[in-house]
Amino acid sequence: MQFSKKPILFLLLLVPFFSFSQIKDTDSQFYKVQGRIEKTTNNAIVLIGSASSVTFHFSGKSCTISLQSKNEYGHHAYVSIELDGKYKGRIRVEKEMKDFQVKATSGKKHTLKIFKATEASTGGVLFNGTTAKLLPTSVKEKKKIEFIGNSITCGMGADVIEIPCGQGEWFDQHNAYIAYGPVLSRNLDVDFQLSSVSGMGMYRNWNDETEPVMPNVYENLYLNNDASKPYNFDFKPDIISIALGTNDFSEGDGTKERQPFNADKFVSSYVSFLKMLYKHHPDVQIVVVNSPMVNGERDKIFTDCLEKIKDSFKNKKYKPIQIFKFTAVTPHGCTSHPDAEDHKIMASQYEPFLKELLK
């Protein structure tokens, strides 16, 4: 898929103004949601995880969608828009509820998909309805893949078209829609979910040794320490792809004390995490993945760890764990992260492997 180099042309069709729309109970049958989401008491939809989405069909030449950033500090967020299968760019979502007009080229039936471009740690995005004339649709049953990971899986630093690296907020270049997981999921025509948090690792994070890691937060809906809102595991993946370890191997920013990488801790934490996943999805196919950003001797250690993790589940009742290895990718995005083209390269490497597993 080629991504537009002229997002401003589309943004001119998105006219923000204060919102008066609200989801009605009778509307919910027309919305398909995907990813980590929460429904409010008035039936509005909060997009939580990276690339979580709401999809609906409508007729007419335009519609408005009502969006609000729910960041606790009042920061903005972003969503990515796909209209009739074509990527149309990102919308900046503010702390005030606003409507955005989306224009189509005809009055025929259209499909609008709204994806959260930013990640769970930046706060939710509230979808509060549309003025569109909604149309019912049948839901096609598809294979499902869940991608568990860190900032790479989130699409951090990937969208450098509108805001150059080093400018704006740290999440201003986020775009989960163009990350490798969503890209190859569209290519494979599967449903997907991202459970990813920037900076997180399996036993330690990018720049600390004590903060919560993915095994600590995964079972919580918002991928944080708030256990009062548990994840309900209603997404039943055929495959779970786990790409964690980049941050465990990281040396951090060089200012905090950082212990050498501990392979035993990494393997032990990974094995415990997989046992938890099997508890919820005993029939799932798990794929453990290396990192295109970990190279040289560290990659050899990484591969050895993955082999030990795989061997820990030999002769068990589960499907044999598979290992996939990315070849090294030179990142062109912000803060040494992949950009859109790099993610397409990663997707092209991984796609044949997953396609074979899906058979």
Order of alpha helices (4+ residues) and beta strands (2+ residues): alpha-beta-beta-beta-beta-beta-beta-beta-beta-beta-beta-beta-beta-beta-alpha-alpha-beta-alpha-beta-alpha-alpha-beta-alpha-beta-alpha
